[in-house]
Amino acid sequence: MSNKQVKKDVVPLRDAAILAGWIAGIVLIAGLVWFFTQPTRDRFTVTAVNQVLLQSGDSRRLLAPVPPGALDAKVSRLGSWYTVYGLPEGTKAFLFTFIAEGTFFPCLAIVTPGGNVTEFIPLNNHGERVFRRISPEVLRLYSRRIVGAEL
């Protein structure tokens, strides 16, 4: 095999390694940005939800995210848990995406210390309109999924 032939065989491997390096670098940077901006994203989320609650005349307010270690192992992780001002101690709010009639909208579920969902609060106008038409069975299904109830 000539030296020229070896170089031809190495070029595709080198190009693939460079592409893999770029992809790994982008994933690493995205992961670091995601990790280090968590407090800022949490602050913006709390502010946005509290503005919606204020505009709707609700006196309750989100305070801070609940650390994952402070949550029961069976509760849903497909959203964000927050402490709530204006409700009894230990009551938490679960912020998640509700799916109904083929659309998505942000929703807040109020969960008692005993693990019961007492209320769903849609966080936009579209959600409020759609929420009126959702059956109680679907709401019970969401409630069970949020608190991790055994069927």
Helices and strands as residue ranges (DSSP letters): H 3-36, H 38-55, E 61-65, G 68-70, E 80-85, E 92-100, E 103-111, E 117-122, H 125-131, H 136-147
